[in-house]
Amino acid sequence: MRHTPESNPTIFGKILRGEIPCTKVYEDDRVLAFHDIAPRAPIHVILIPKQHLSGNQDAQAGDEALLGHLMVTANTIAAQLGVKESGYRLITNAGTGAGQEVPHFHLHLLAGTYPLPGF
């Protein structure tokens, strides 16, 4: 199911509406990125689209520009945080069976320790 920003009931919807604070790393008209509150690596940033997608399994034709923008934004953030050259991991989980806890598509950007943890 797709929600508007106003009707998105997830914790990410609440962050997007400003109901829950976050430590922003990056924001534009399509993406918000912030530090994870329970980091699994020295650098652990969550990137979320402002448009609600439940998960990768909800992606449809027409979402390519948004999903591509998320990937390019991750690279921009990695450069901003000084880990573009040393390396970083991007993780997304599609559905609860894969470990997705928040039903809103998101990327985890992890860096700063090796080996990097998985999920």
C-alpha positions as CSV (number, residue, x, y, z in Angstrom):
1,M,0.0,0.0,0.0
2,R,1.2,3.5,-0.7
3,H,0.5,6.4,1.6
4,T,0.7,10.1,1.3
5,P,3.3,11.7,3.6
6,E,0.3,12.8,5.8
7,S,-1.1,9.3,6.1
8,N,2.1,7.3,6.4
9,P,1.7,5.6,9.8
10,T,5.3,4.3,10.1
11,I,8.0,5.7,12.2
12,F,9.6,7.0,9.0
13,G,6.3,8.8,8.2
14,K,6.5,10.4,11.7
15,I,10.1,11.5,11.1
16,L,9.2,13.0,7.7
17,R,6.3,15.0,9.3
18,G,8.6,16.2,12.0
19,E,6.7,14.4,14.8
20,I,9.9,12.5,15.7
21,P,13.3,14.2,15.6
22,C,16.2,12.8,13.7
23,T,19.8,13.8,13.1
24,K,19.7,14.7,9.4
25,V,22.6,14.0,7.2
26,Y,21.0,15.0,3.9
27,E,17.6,16.2,2.6
28,D,16.2,17.1,-0.8
29,D,12.7,17.1,-2.3
30,R,12.7,13.3,-2.7
31,V,15.0,11.9,0.0
32,L,15.7,12.3,3.7
33,A,18.8,10.7,5.2
34,F,19.6,10.5,9.0
35,H,21.8,8.7,11.5
36,D,20.3,5.5,12.8
37,I,19.5,5.6,16.5
38,A,20.9,2.1,17.1
39,P,23.9,2.1,14.8
40,R,25.5,-1.2,13.8
41,A,28.7,0.4,12.5
42,P,30.5,3.6,13.3
43,I,28.7,5.2,10.4
44,H,25.1,4.0,10.0
45,V,22.8,6.2,8.0
46,I,19.2,5.5,6.9
47,L,18.0,6.9,3.5
48,I,14.3,7.0,2.9
49,P,12.2,8.3,0.0
50,K,9.7,10.9,0.9
51,Q,7.2,9.1,-1.3
52,H,6.0,6.0,0.6
53,L,6.8,2.6,-0.8
54,S,6.2,-0.3,1.6
55,G,9.4,-2.0,0.5
56,N,11.4,-3.0,-2.6
57,Q,8.6,-5.5,-3.3
58,D,6.2,-2.5,-3.7
59,A,8.4,-0.9,-6.4
60,Q,6.6,-0.5,-9.8
61,A,7.4,0.7,-13.3
62,G,7.8,4.5,-12.9
63,D,9.7,4.2,-9.6
64,E,13.1,3.9,-11.4
65,A,14.0,7.6,-11.1
66,L,13.3,7.7,-7.4
67,L,15.2,4.4,-6.7
68,G,18.1,5.6,-8.9
69,H,18.1,8.9,-7.0
70,L,18.4,7.0,-3.7
71,M,21.5,5.2,-5.0
72,V,23.1,8.4,-6.3
73,T,22.3,10.1,-3.0
74,A,23.9,7.3,-1.0
75,N,27.1,7.9,-3.0
76,T,26.9,11.6,-2.3
77,I,26.5,10.9,1.4
78,A,29.4,8.4,1.4
79,A,31.6,11.2,-0.1
80,Q,30.3,13.7,2.4
81,L,31.1,11.4,5.3
82,G,34.6,10.5,3.9
83,V,33.9,6.8,3.1
84,K,33.3,6.8,-0.6
85,E,36.9,5.7,-1.4
86,S,37.4,3.4,1.6
87,G,34.1,1.6,1.0
88,Y,30.6,1.3,2.4
89,R,27.7,-1.2,2.4
90,L,24.2,-0.5,1.2
91,I,21.5,-2.8,2.6
92,T,17.8,-3.0,1.9
93,N,15.5,-5.8,3.2
94,A,12.3,-6.6,1.3
95,G,9.6,-7.9,3.6
96,T,9.5,-9.2,7.1
97,G,10.9,-12.5,6.1
98,A,14.0,-10.7,5.0
99,G,14.3,-8.7,8.3
100,Q,12.5,-5.5,7.2
101,E,11.2,-4.0,10.4
102,V,9.7,-0.7,9.1
103,P,7.3,-1.1,6.2
104,H,8.7,1.9,4.3
105,F,11.5,1.4,1.7
106,H,14.8,2.4,3.1
107,L,18.6,1.9,2.6
108,H,21.1,1.4,5.3
109,L,24.5,2.9,4.6
110,L,27.1,1.3,6.8
111,A,30.8,2.2,7.0
112,G,33.8,2.8,9.3
113,T,34.6,-0.7,10.4
114,Y,35.6,-3.9,8.7
115,P,34.2,-6.4,8.2
116,L,31.0,-4.5,7.9
117,P,28.0,-6.1,9.5
118,G,25.1,-7.5,7.6
119,F,21.4,-7.8,8.6
